[in-house]
């Protein structure tokens, strides 16, 4: 059998966050090495428009970083006042930009 890296994450709901991961860890079977970390979820107190200080939110429990990408796009919109154009083609050259 091969080796793999797995992420098991959750949003803490009890006083024992490591125990909350047990169902997911059990599904993995034998674990060679395990690293546990508990981090606070933080959010900026303002959107940055009034003071020019744009701060991102903390990562959430998702492993696909969708919320992080949405946060970055939101910050871009607040900083520039426009949507980020993500329609760049792989075939574009520097001259096309």
Residue pairs with C-beta under 8 A, 6 or more apart in sequence:
3 32
6 28
7 63
8 21
8 24
8 25
8 28
9 21
9 61
9 62
9 63
10 17
10 20
10 21
10 24
10 61
11 41
11 60
11 61
12 20
12 38
13 20
14 20
17 38
18 36
18 38
21 36
25 31
25 34
39 58
39 59
40 58
41 57
41 58
41 60
42 57
42 58
43 57
43 58
44 54
44 55
44 56
44 57
46 53
47 54
47 78
48 54
48 55
48 75
48 78
48 79
49 78
54 75
54 78
54 79
56 68
56 71
56 72
56 75
57 67
57 71
59 65
59 67
59 68
60 67
73 83
73 84
76 83
76 84
77 83
77 84
88 97
